[in-house]
Amino acid sequence: MMKDVPKSEWYTPENNAKWLKMYEEMRGSLANKKRTPEFERLDKDLQKYVDTGTSKRGSPDVPHGYVWLFRRK
């Protein structure tokens, strides 16, 4: 629906209404309802890796201050 609209015009009030309509249709779709329990399970599993601000020694969420940079040669 939006692939023919130039990116410079994506965020006009008219197109925002189209985005909202498409989003609501997608959220109510049967495919989304089937995936929601799986998403919630995966989200719960991944939360243990998110920095909570109270790190414990040996836990995977220990903040270290390093930033990884992968350069392609």
Biopython code that builds the backbone (N, CA, C, O; Angstrom):
import numpy as np
from Bio.PDB.StructureBuilder import StructureBuilder

atoms = [
    (1, "MET", "N", (0.822, -1.199, 0.000)),
    (1, "MET", "CA", (0.000, 0.000, 0.000)),
    (1, "MET", "C", (0.866, 1.264, 0.000)),
    (1, "MET", "O", (0.523, 2.254, -0.647)),
    (2, "MET", "N", (1.994, 1.229, 0.729)),
    (2, "MET", "CA", (2.823, 2.434, 0.839)),
    (2, "MET", "C", (4.074, 2.376, -0.022)),
    (2, "MET", "O", (4.861, 3.322, -0.012)),
    (3, "LYS", "N", (4.283, 1.290, -0.769)),
    (3, "LYS", "CA", (5.543, 1.174, -1.502)),
    (3, "LYS", "C", (5.662, 2.169, -2.649)),
    (3, "LYS", "O", (6.779, 2.449, -3.084)),
    (4, "ASP", "N", (4.574, 2.709, -3.150)),
    (4, "ASP", "CA", (4.634, 3.688, -4.224)),
    (4, "ASP", "C", (4.731, 5.121, -3.709)),
    (4, "ASP", "O", (4.841, 6.057, -4.501)),
    (5, "VAL", "N", (4.692, 5.301, -2.388)),
    (5, "VAL", "CA", (4.763, 6.633, -1.795)),
    (5, "VAL", "C", (6.223, 6.968, -1.515)),
    (5, "VAL", "O", (6.909, 6.178, -0.866)),
    (6, "PRO", "N", (6.725, 8.120, -1.983)),
    (6, "PRO", "CA", (8.115, 8.492, -1.700)),
    (6, "PRO", "C", (8.343, 8.641, -0.189)),
    (6, "PRO", "O", (7.451, 9.072, 0.542)),
    (7, "LYS", "N", (9.534, 8.283, 0.261)),
    (7, "LYS", "CA", (9.838, 8.346, 1.699)),
    (7, "LYS", "C", (9.654, 9.743, 2.267)),
    (7, "LYS", "O", (9.304, 9.893, 3.437)),
    (8, "SER", "N", (9.884, 10.765, 1.454)),
    (8, "SER", "CA", (9.728, 12.139, 1.944)),
    (8, "SER", "C", (8.280, 12.461, 2.302)),
    (8, "SER", "O", (8.025, 13.429, 3.019)),
    (9, "GLU", "N", (7.334, 11.669, 1.814)),
    (9, "GLU", "CA", (5.914, 11.911, 2.087)),
    (9, "GLU", "C", (5.308, 10.904, 3.063)),
    (9, "GLU", "O", (4.095, 10.909, 3.269)),
    (10, "TRP", "N", (6.121, 10.049, 3.663)),
    (10, "TRP", "CA", (5.606, 9.017, 4.546)),
    (10, "TRP", "C", (4.902, 9.568, 5.773)),
    (10, "TRP", "O", (3.921, 8.979, 6.230)),
    (11, "TYR", "N", (5.371, 10.674, 6.314)),
    (11, "TYR", "CA", (4.873, 11.139, 7.612)),
    (11, "TYR", "C", (3.938, 12.327, 7.511)),
    (11, "TYR", "O", (3.871, 13.148, 8.426)),
    (12, "THR", "N", (3.225, 12.423, 6.419)),
    (12, "THR", "CA", (2.185, 13.437, 6.306)),
    (12, "THR", "C", (0.966, 12.944, 7.090)),
    (12, "THR", "O", (0.838, 11.743, 7.331)),
    (13, "PRO", "N", (0.083, 13.836, 7.485)),
    (13, "PRO", "CA", (-1.104, 13.392, 8.245)),
    (13, "PRO", "C", (-1.931, 12.327, 7.516)),
    (13, "PRO", "O", (-2.444, 11.404, 8.150)),
    (14, "GLU", "N", (-2.064, 12.448, 6.190)),
    (14, "GLU", "CA", (-2.846, 11.470, 5.436)),
    (14, "GLU", "C", (-2.167, 10.102, 5.475)),
    (14, "GLU", "O", (-2.822, 9.081, 5.684)),
    (15, "ASN", "N", (-0.844, 10.090, 5.271)),
    (15, "ASN", "CA", (-0.130, 8.825, 5.259)),
    (15, "ASN", "C", (0.009, 8.239, 6.659)),
    (15, "ASN", "O", (0.054, 7.018, 6.813)),
    (16, "ASN", "N", (0.076, 9.085, 7.678)),
    (16, "ASN", "CA", (0.077, 8.570, 9.047)),
    (16, "ASN", "C", (-1.215, 7.804, 9.329)),
    (16, "ASN", "O", (-1.200, 6.781, 10.013)),
    (17, "ALA", "N", (-2.318, 8.300, 8.805)),
    (17, "ALA", "CA", (-3.594, 7.603, 8.974)),
    (17, "ALA", "C", (-3.562, 6.249, 8.267)),
    (17, "ALA", "O", (-4.104, 5.269, 8.778)),
    (18, "LYS", "N", (-2.926, 6.192, 7.086)),
    (18, "LYS", "CA", (-2.802, 4.919, 6.370)),
    (18, "LYS", "C", (-1.933, 3.939, 7.156)),
    (18, "LYS", "O", (-2.265, 2.759, 7.276)),
    (19, "TRP", "N", (-0.808, 4.446, 7.694)),
    (19, "TRP", "CA", (0.072, 3.588, 8.500)),
    (19, "TRP", "C", (-0.697, 3.018, 9.686)),
    (19, "TRP", "O", (-0.599, 1.827, 9.981)),
    (20, "LEU", "N", (-1.455, 3.863, 10.358)),
    (20, "LEU", "CA", (-2.209, 3.423, 11.531)),
    (20, "LEU", "C", (-3.240, 2.364, 11.151)),
    (20, "LEU", "O", (-3.414, 1.380, 11.870)),
    (21, "LYS", "N", (-3.912, 2.559, 10.043)),
    (21, "LYS", "CA", (-4.912, 1.596, 9.590)),
    (21, "LYS", "C", (-4.251, 0.244, 9.283)),
    (21, "LYS", "O", (-4.765, -0.803, 9.675)),
    (22, "MET", "N", (-3.105, 0.274, 8.579)),
    (22, "MET", "CA", (-2.402, -0.973, 8.259)),
    (22, "MET", "C", (-1.917, -1.667, 9.530)),
    (22, "MET", "O", (-1.985, -2.891, 9.640)),
    (23, "TYR", "N", (-1.429, -0.882, 10.486)),
    (23, "TYR", "CA", (-0.940, -1.446, 11.740)),
    (23, "TYR", "C", (-2.075, -2.124, 12.497)),
    (23, "TYR", "O", (-1.905, -3.231, 13.007)),
    (24, "GLU", "N", (-3.214, -1.480, 12.573)),
    (24, "GLU", "CA", (-4.361, -2.057, 13.273)),
    (24, "GLU", "C", (-4.832, -3.344, 12.597)),
    (24, "GLU", "O", (-5.190, -4.307, 13.275)),
    (25, "GLU", "N", (-4.831, -3.362, 11.264)),
    (25, "GLU", "CA", (-5.215, -4.574, 10.540)),
    (25, "GLU", "C", (-4.222, -5.701, 10.821)),
    (25, "GLU", "O", (-4.614, -6.854, 11.001)),
    (26, "MET", "N", (-2.946, -5.361, 10.857)),
    (26, "MET", "CA", (-1.925, -6.362, 11.110)),
    (26, "MET", "C", (-2.055, -6.914, 12.536)),
    (26, "MET", "O", (-1.949, -8.123, 12.739)),
    (27, "ARG", "N", (-2.282, -6.050, 13.511)),
    (27, "ARG", "CA", (-2.412, -6.494, 14.911)),
    (27, "ARG", "C", (-3.604, -7.411, 15.103)),
    (27, "ARG", "O", (-3.564, -8.303, 15.950)),
    (28, "GLY", "N", (-4.657, -7.211, 14.341)),
    (28, "GLY", "CA", (-5.855, -8.030, 14.470)),
    (28, "GLY", "C", (-5.851, -9.279, 13.612)),
    (28, "GLY", "O", (-6.811, -10.049, 13.634)),
    (29, "SER", "N", (-4.784, -9.491, 12.856)),
    (29, "SER", "CA", (-4.751, -10.627, 11.943)),
    (29, "SER", "C", (-4.595, -11.951, 12.691)),
    (29, "SER", "O", (-4.084, -11.987, 13.811)),
    (30, "LEU", "N", (-5.032, -13.013, 12.071)),
    (30, "LEU", "CA", (-4.926, -14.343, 12.648)),
    (30, "LEU", "C", (-3.463, -14.751, 12.827)),
    (30, "LEU", "O", (-3.118, -15.391, 13.820)),
    (31, "ALA", "N", (-2.603, -14.388, 11.879)),
    (31, "ALA", "CA", (-1.175, -14.734, 11.971)),
    (31, "ALA", "C", (-0.544, -14.095, 13.200)),
    (31, "ALA", "O", (0.267, -14.725, 13.879)),
    (32, "ASN", "N", (-0.908, -12.855, 13.490)),
    (32, "ASN", "CA", (-0.362, -12.180, 14.671)),
    (32, "ASN", "C", (-0.860, -12.843, 15.951)),
    (32, "ASN", "O", (-0.098, -12.995, 16.906)),
    (33, "LYS", "N", (-2.110, -13.233, 15.979)),
    (33, "LYS", "CA", (-2.655, -13.883, 17.171)),
    (33, "LYS", "C", (-1.994, -15.228, 17.426)),
    (33, "LYS", "O", (-1.842, -15.640, 18.576)),
    (34, "LYS", "N", (-1.597, -15.922, 16.350)),
    (34, "LYS", "CA", (-0.912, -17.203, 16.509)),
    (34, "LYS", "C", (0.492, -17.022, 17.061)),
    (34, "LYS", "O", (0.976, -17.863, 17.818)),
    (35, "ARG", "N", (1.151, -15.925, 16.687)),
    (35, "ARG", "CA", (2.539, -15.709, 17.094)),
    (35, "ARG", "C", (2.684, -15.017, 18.451)),
    (35, "ARG", "O", (3.772, -15.043, 19.028)),
    (36, "THR", "N", (1.648, -14.416, 18.965)),
    (36, "THR", "CA", (1.745, -13.660, 20.209)),
    (36, "THR", "C", (2.238, -14.507, 21.382)),
    (36, "THR", "O", (3.134, -14.048, 22.091)),
    (37, "PRO", "N", (1.717, -15.710, 21.635)),
    (37, "PRO", "CA", (2.243, -16.505, 22.763)),
    (37, "PRO", "C", (3.726, -16.851, 22.596)),
    (37, "PRO", "O", (4.480, -16.841, 23.569)),
    (38, "GLU", "N", (4.138, -17.155, 21.371)),
    (38, "GLU", "CA", (5.548, -17.464, 21.119)),
    (38, "GLU", "C", (6.414, -16.236, 21.382)),
    (38, "GLU", "O", (7.483, -16.345, 21.983)),
    (39, "PHE", "N", (5.955, -15.069, 20.932)),
    (39, "PHE", "CA", (6.687, -13.842, 21.156)),
    (39, "PHE", "C", (6.832, -13.557, 22.645)),
    (39, "PHE", "O", (7.915, -13.194, 23.105)),
    (40, "GLU", "N", (5.749, -13.721, 23.400)),
    (40, "GLU", "CA", (5.801, -13.455, 24.837)),
    (40, "GLU", "C", (6.767, -14.409, 25.540)),
    (40, "GLU", "O", (7.474, -14.001, 26.461)),
    (41, "ARG", "N", (6.804, -15.668, 25.118)),
    (41, "ARG", "CA", (7.735, -16.634, 25.707)),
    (41, "ARG", "C", (9.177, -16.241, 25.407)),
    (41, "ARG", "O", (10.025, -16.254, 26.299)),
    (42, "LEU", "N", (9.457, -15.892, 24.152)),
    (42, "LEU", "CA", (10.805, -15.490, 23.780)),
    (42, "LEU", "C", (11.216, -14.203, 24.482)),
    (42, "LEU", "O", (12.362, -14.065, 24.908)),
    (43, "ASP", "N", (10.289, -13.268, 24.604)),
    (43, "ASP", "CA", (10.580, -12.011, 25.286)),
    (43, "ASP", "C", (10.947, -12.267, 26.744)),
    (43, "ASP", "O", (11.883, -11.665, 27.270)),
    (44, "LYS", "N", (10.215, -13.154, 27.386)),
    (44, "LYS", "CA", (10.497, -13.494, 28.782)),
    (44, "LYS", "C", (11.884, -14.142, 28.910)),
    (44, "LYS", "O", (12.627, -13.842, 29.845)),
    (45, "ASP", "N", (12.231, -15.032, 27.965)),
    (45, "ASP", "CA", (13.544, -15.674, 27.989)),
    (45, "ASP", "C", (14.667, -14.661, 27.772)),
    (45, "ASP", "O", (15.727, -14.768, 28.389)),
    (46, "LEU", "N", (14.441, -13.682, 26.901)),
    (46, "LEU", "CA", (15.488, -12.708, 26.598)),
    (46, "LEU", "C", (15.665, -11.649, 27.678)),
    (46, "LEU", "O", (16.718, -11.013, 27.742)),
    (47, "GLN", "N", (14.667, -11.445, 28.522)),
    (47, "GLN", "CA", (14.759, -10.425, 29.565)),
    (47, "GLN", "C", (15.912, -10.676, 30.530)),
    (47, "GLN", "O", (16.425, -9.734, 31.134)),
    (48, "LYS", "N", (16.328, -11.931, 30.685)),
    (48, "LYS", "CA", (17.427, -12.206, 31.605)),
    (48, "LYS", "C", (18.752, -11.657, 31.078)),
    (48, "LYS", "O", (19.716, -11.532, 31.834)),
    (49, "TYR", "N", (18.804, -11.330, 29.791)),
    (49, "TYR", "CA", (20.019, -10.775, 29.203)),
    (49, "TYR", "C", (20.004, -9.252, 29.115)),
    (49, "TYR", "O", (20.982, -8.651, 28.669)),
    (50, "VAL", "N", (18.928, -8.633, 29.527)),
    (50, "VAL", "CA", (18.810, -7.187, 29.473)),
    (50, "VAL", "C", (19.384, -6.597, 30.747)),
    (50, "VAL", "O", (19.132, -7.104, 31.840)),
    (51, "ASP", "N", (20.151, -5.533, 30.609)),
    (51, "ASP", "CA", (20.759, -4.879, 31.767)),
    (51, "ASP", "C", (19.668, -4.267, 32.638)),
    (51, "ASP", "O", (18.948, -3.365, 32.210)),
    (52, "THR", "N", (19.559, -4.764, 33.849)),
    (52, "THR", "CA", (18.530, -4.274, 34.765)),
    (52, "THR", "C", (19.058, -3.185, 35.685)),
    (52, "THR", "O", (18.291, -2.585, 36.438)),
    (53, "GLY", "N", (20.344, -2.924, 35.635)),
    (53, "GLY", "CA", (20.928, -1.909, 36.502)),
    (53, "GLY", "C", (21.415, -2.480, 37.814)),
    (53, "GLY", "O", (22.165, -1.816, 38.529)),
    (54, "THR", "N", (21.013, -3.686, 38.149)),
    (54, "THR", "CA", (21.482, -4.350, 39.377)),
    (54, "THR", "C", (22.149, -5.650, 38.962)),
    (54, "THR", "O", (21.571, -6.729, 39.093)),
    (55, "SER", "N", (23.372, -5.534, 38.461)),
    (55, "SER", "CA", (24.038, -6.719, 37.946)),
    (55, "SER", "C", (24.587, -7.574, 39.082)),
    (55, "SER", "O", (24.989, -7.071, 40.131)),
    (56, "LYS", "N", (24.591, -8.846, 38.847)),
    (56, "LYS", "CA", (25.127, -9.808, 39.806)),
    (56, "LYS", "C", (26.359, -10.442, 39.182)),
    (56, "LYS", "O", (26.426, -10.600, 37.963)),
    (57, "ARG", "N", (27.300, -10.793, 39.975)),
    (57, "ARG", "CA", (28.531, -11.388, 39.453)),
    (57, "ARG", "C", (28.206, -12.685, 38.704)),
    (57, "ARG", "O", (27.514, -13.565, 39.217)),
    (58, "GLY", "N", (28.719, -12.772, 37.494)),
    (58, "GLY", "CA", (28.510, -13.973, 36.697)),
    (58, "GLY", "C", (27.222, -13.994, 35.900)),
    (58, "GLY", "O", (27.004, -14.925, 35.125)),
    (59, "SER", "N", (26.367, -13.008, 36.062)),
    (59, "SER", "CA", (25.123, -12.996, 35.288)),
    (59, "SER", "C", (25.408, -12.421, 33.902)),
    (59, "SER", "O", (26.347, -11.642, 33.738)),
    (60, "PRO", "N", (24.612, -12.793, 32.911)),
    (60, "PRO", "CA", (24.886, -12.340, 31.546)),
    (60, "PRO", "C", (24.625, -10.859, 31.309)),
    (60, "PRO", "O", (25.002, -10.335, 30.261)),
    (61, "ASP", "N", (23.984, -10.165, 32.262)),
    (61, "ASP", "CA", (23.657, -8.754, 32.034)),
    (61, "ASP", "C", (24.631, -7.796, 32.712)),
    (61, "ASP", "O", (24.275, -6.645, 32.966)),
    (62, "VAL", "N", (25.836, -8.234, 33.008)),
    (62, "VAL", "CA", (26.810, -7.372, 33.681)),
    (62, "VAL", "C", (27.240, -6.263, 32.724)),
    (62, "VAL", "O", (27.793, -6.549, 31.662)),
    (63, "PRO", "N", (26.993, -4.997, 33.084)),
    (63, "PRO", "CA", (27.434, -3.911, 32.213)),
    (63, "PRO", "C", (28.950, -3.782, 32.267)),
    (63, "PRO", "O", (29.541, -3.827, 33.346)),
    (64, "HIS", "N", (29.577, -3.621, 31.111)),
    (64, "HIS", "CA", (31.033, -3.579, 31.089)),
    (64, "HIS", "C", (31.566, -2.318, 30.441)),
    (64, "HIS", "O", (32.744, -2.006, 30.613)),
    (65, "GLY", "N", (30.751, -1.581, 29.704)),
    (65, "GLY", "CA", (31.203, -0.331, 29.116)),
    (65, "GLY", "C", (31.910, -0.479, 27.782)),
    (65, "GLY", "O", (32.343, 0.523, 27.212)),
    (66, "TYR", "N", (32.041, -1.682, 27.269)),
    (66, "TYR", "CA", (32.700, -1.880, 25.987)),
    (66, "TYR", "C", (31.688, -1.814, 24.851)),
    (66, "TYR", "O", (30.530, -2.201, 25.000)),
    (67, "VAL", "N", (32.151, -1.320, 23.727)),
    (67, "VAL", "CA", (31.334, -1.295, 22.521)),
    (67, "VAL", "C", (32.076, -2.126, 21.487)),
    (67, "VAL", "O", (33.259, -1.902, 21.234)),
    (68, "TRP", "N", (31.383, -3.079, 20.895)),
    (68, "TRP", "CA", (31.998, -3.940, 19.896)),
    (68, "TRP", "C", (31.830, -3.322, 18.531)),
    (68, "TRP", "O", (30.750, -2.850, 18.177)),
    (69, "LEU", "N", (32.913, -3.328, 17.761)),
    (69, "LEU", "CA", (32.879, -2.816, 16.405)),
    (69, "LEU", "C", (33.404, -3.898, 15.484)),
    (69, "LEU", "O", (34.527, -4.375, 15.650)),
    (70, "PHE", "N", (32.605, -4.277, 14.529)),
    (70, "PHE", "CA", (33.017, -5.264, 13.540)),
    (70, "PHE", "C", (33.201, -4.550, 12.212)),
    (70, "PHE", "O", (32.243, -4.042, 11.630)),
    (71, "ARG", "N", (34.437, -4.515, 11.741)),
    (71, "ARG", "CA", (34.732, -3.859, 10.473)),
    (71, "ARG", "C", (34.912, -4.879, 9.383)),
    (71, "ARG", "O", (35.581, -5.896, 9.565)),
    (72, "ARG", "N", (34.327, -4.606, 8.281)),
    (72, "ARG", "CA", (34.483, -5.486, 7.123)),
    (72, "ARG", "C", (35.683, -4.998, 6.322)),
    (72, "ARG", "O", (35.810, -3.808, 6.035)),
    (73, "LYS", "N", (36.547, -5.917, 5.971)),
    (73, "LYS", "CA", (37.748, -5.529, 5.199)),
    (73, "LYS", "C", (37.479, -5.540, 3.729)),
    (73, "LYS", "O", (38.372, -5.242, 2.936)),
]
sb = StructureBuilder()
sb.init_structure("model")
sb.init_model(0)
sb.init_chain("A")
sb.init_seg("    ")
for serial, (resi, resn, name, xyz) in enumerate(atoms, 1):
    if name == "N":
        sb.init_residue(resn, " ", resi, " ")
    sb.init_atom(name, np.array(xyz, "f"), 0.0, 1.0, " ", f" {name:<3s}", serial, name[0])
structure = sb.get_structure()
